[in-house]
Amino acid sequence: MSVCEHVSQLPTPEPAPRTPEGCEECLRNGTRWVHLRVCLECGHVGCCDSSPNRHASAHAAADKHPVIRSFEPGEDWRWCFVDEQIV
């Protein structure tokens, strides 16, 4: 397994979640989500790939922000969309 170079490029401290109450786009559009993810580059909160709109993945692709963290209580795992691995 290769090492993800994107983790070393993340800002410190980690950015604050922009919409801690839920997925930014789902809140705006009145849609629902399954689980939440937070972008570790800018703090965007988006819904997971099990959610109908997959806003976290869409944000990562559009804004070129590859690393997210689970925004679920009790979870702290991180995922890199580019390297397709837990980091």
Secondary structure, DSSP 8 states (H G I E B T S, - for coil): ----TTGGGS-SS----S-TTS-HHHHHHT---SSEEEETTT--EEE-TTSSS-HHHHHHHHHT--EEEE-STT---EEETTTTEE-
